[in-house]
Amino acid sequence: MRAQPRPTISVIGTGYLGATHAVCMAELGFEVLGVDIDANRIRQLSAGDTPFYEPGLAALLRSNLEAGRLSFTCSIAAAVDHADVHFVCVGTPQRPDSQAADLRHVDAVISGLIAAGLGPRSLVVGKSTVPVGTTARLAARIAAAAPGAELAWNPEFLREGFAVEDTLHPDRLVFGVTSGGRAEAVLRALYSRMIDASTPVIVTDYATAELVKVAANAFLATKISFINAMSEVCDATGGDVVELADALAHDDRIGPLFLRAGIGYGGGCLPKDVRAFQARARELGVGPALSFLGEVDAVNMRARARAVRLAHELLGGDPMNRAVAVLGAAFKPNSDDIRDSPALDVATALRRDGAHVAVYDPAAAANARDRHPNLHIADSVIGAVAGAEIVLVLTEWSEFRTLDPAALRRHVARPVVIDGRGVLDPDAWRGAGWTYRALGRPPRPATVRHHAPRHLAERPLPERPTSERPTSERHLHQGAGLHVVDKAAH
Ligand SMILES: NC(=O)c1ccc[n+]([C@@H]2O[C@H](COP(=O)([O-])OP(=O)(O)OC[C@H]3O[C@@H](n4cnc5c(N)ncnc54)[C@H](O)[C@@H]3O)[C@@H](O)[C@H]2O)c1
């Protein structure tokens, strides 16, 4: 019996999600055409350069380009000519005039596919995060204009920084399909490698598939804001949020992840998804069911403001013309994504208040320089902290977690640090003569511990090895620091 020919694939939208998906589908052996309206991005990808920092992606991009399985174009008509399955991976940002999601890119892709003559055997697979009800609406558009073509929704759960690993080894696959169609069989064939490796598959209706994604992000955001709310109460009472979180984490029903207090979540997903979910709930007449997400958002934004206030306090109330170092610009480590970055929000607020702010980030410096010309973006930790009166650690890169406080102290004007991510060892920093402060932690020396808090457990991270850092900086790093990582949401 002749084997079924493998479907050919287009991936429309080649940002953090789409570029990774295109590369990984090629890595699985499929012939893939990546499509984007950004000609510069298409040129870069075609030349084997990733337009953003994502560990492991560049090598796979190049090997699949060389193998001839992967190519890129700006032409959606080429996608319709070339492919049987079209993955929609375009952005769904917050609308400028409301909390709702802006669906114009998704709608433009569907219009483009239809105008290019989407064939009756085609399958369109949405991966972008969309408000519940979107898939049914788009399916009706496709049914009217391209009879026989099908639509499925297959939300994506990858985390930036782990995107390749998450795409090739997802923790679950969710297929939103209509009954009686062929979409489920096609998706099972496309993802057969993962399914054979026992990845759970949830086959469900459109609405549930859309809701899984936004509900997951709402839950993660709620957990982060819960511990940040506790941190506010600790600040008012003298309690210690790290010890509180440690004690909570021993309860298996609560667990240790996402319980590290700090300056909160950011990025291109969680903030806008939490807001869009509330906006959609209001449209559906169930606004009160999600009104708590308004508080989740408010706690999150307050965490940034609290960090700014703490910096003011530690500068004696007057940040004007004071030298401030911010370590971190990306919204999370292992990424150069600065969309809605809490670190840059804090840095720009201090700049607005008159401080001279120097920012350093191992991967996001170029993006930060482009978007924030008013900030001084340094090329190294030393470049940022030299002469600083206060150092704020605002993104939990391992390069910062492993800093040697004694070595760093020699470069600053005043040894004062704000640990905005709860990742430094207060005893080590205080022992080296620093004033160590963190949100939700009293300004007293830490109590003696016989074991590290469980949620500060060691977890390896793929990121720039010490050997790749400038020699002048290697002495700044401790041999063994706390490797503290929550699997931060994308
Ligand atoms: N970034 C993540 O980690 C992640 C994870 C899961 C889900 N998502 C969701 O995936 C979607 C994309 O997110 P992202 O972070 O990759 O966004 P992004 O902004 O990095 O990429 C979007 C890309 O789509 C392109 N585009 C816009 N309109 C287009 C069109 N009409 N035709 C072709 N290309 C077009 C843009 O030029 C851009 O390259 C969003 O809905 C997001 O919520 C993102």
The ligand as a MOL file (V3000), in Angstrom:
LIG
                    3D

  0  0  0     0  0            999 V3000
M  V30 BEGIN CTAB
M  V30 COUNTS 44 48 0 0 0
M  V30 BEGIN ATOM
M  V30 1 N 5.0380 34.7130 22.2480 0
M  V30 2 C 4.6240 33.6530 22.9220 0
M  V30 3 O 5.3460 33.1240 23.7590 0
M  V30 4 C 3.2730 33.0650 22.6460 0
M  V30 5 C 2.9280 31.8360 23.2500 0
M  V30 6 C 1.6570 31.3120 23.0100 0
M  V30 7 C 0.7530 32.0110 22.2470 0
M  V30 8 N 1.1100 33.2100 21.7180 0 CHG=1
M  V30 9 C 0.1300 33.9100 20.8850 0
M  V30 10 O 0.5920 33.7980 19.5530 0
M  V30 11 C 0.2280 34.9520 18.7980 0
M  V30 12 C 1.4700 35.5520 18.1810 0
M  V30 13 O 2.3160 35.9760 19.2180 0
M  V30 14 P 3.8430 36.3720 18.9670 0
M  V30 15 O 4.4310 36.6150 20.2840 0
M  V30 16 O 4.4650 35.3950 18.0370 0 CHG=-1
M  V30 17 O 3.6400 37.7710 18.1860 0
M  V30 18 P 4.7080 38.5750 17.3180 0
M  V30 19 O 4.2580 39.9780 17.3560 0
M  V30 20 O 6.0860 38.2060 17.7590 0
M  V30 21 O 4.5340 37.9960 15.8410 0
M  V30 22 C 3.4300 38.2420 15.0450 0
M  V30 23 C 3.9010 38.1910 13.5890 0
M  V30 24 O 2.7570 38.2140 12.7390 0
M  V30 25 C 3.0830 38.9950 11.6120 0
M  V30 26 N 1.8510 39.4190 10.9130 0
M  V30 27 C 0.9440 40.3520 11.2940 0
M  V30 28 N -0.0480 40.4200 10.3690 0
M  V30 29 C 0.2370 39.4980 9.4150 0
M  V30 30 C -0.4110 39.0840 8.2260 0
M  V30 31 N -1.5740 39.6210 7.8450 0
M  V30 32 N 0.1610 38.1180 7.4840 0
M  V30 33 C 1.3400 37.5580 7.8550 0
M  V30 34 N 1.9980 37.9090 8.9830 0
M  V30 35 C 1.4460 38.8670 9.7580 0
M  V30 36 C 3.8930 40.1390 12.1830 0
M  V30 37 O 4.6280 40.8120 11.1790 0
M  V30 38 C 4.7620 39.3840 13.1930 0
M  V30 39 O 5.9620 38.9180 12.5950 0
M  V30 40 C -0.5020 35.8660 19.7790 0
M  V30 41 O -1.8790 35.6120 19.6960 0
M  V30 42 C 0.0200 35.4020 21.1320 0
M  V30 43 O -0.8650 35.7080 22.1730 0
M  V30 44 C 2.3490 33.7420 21.8780 0
M  V30 END ATOM
M  V30 BEGIN BOND
M  V30 1 1 1 2
M  V30 2 2 2 3
M  V30 3 1 2 4
M  V30 4 1 4 5
M  V30 5 2 4 44
M  V30 6 2 5 6
M  V30 7 1 6 7
M  V30 8 2 7 8
M  V30 9 1 8 9
M  V30 10 1 8 44
M  V30 11 1 9 10
M  V30 12 1 9 42
M  V30 13 1 10 11
M  V30 14 1 11 12
M  V30 15 1 11 40
M  V30 16 1 12 13
M  V30 17 1 13 14
M  V30 18 2 14 15
M  V30 19 1 14 16
M  V30 20 1 14 17
M  V30 21 1 17 18
M  V30 22 2 18 19
M  V30 23 1 18 20
M  V30 24 1 18 21
M  V30 25 1 21 22
M  V30 26 1 22 23
M  V30 27 1 23 24
M  V30 28 1 23 38
M  V30 29 1 24 25
M  V30 30 1 25 26
M  V30 31 1 25 36
M  V30 32 1 26 27
M  V30 33 1 26 35
M  V30 34 2 27 28
M  V30 35 1 28 29
M  V30 36 1 29 30
M  V30 37 2 29 35
M  V30 38 1 30 31
M  V30 39 2 30 32
M  V30 40 1 32 33
M  V30 41 2 33 34
M  V30 42 1 34 35
M  V30 43 1 36 37
M  V30 44 1 36 38
M  V30 45 1 38 39
M  V30 46 1 40 41
M  V30 47 1 40 42
M  V30 48 1 42 43
M  V30 END BOND
M  V30 END CTAB
M  END
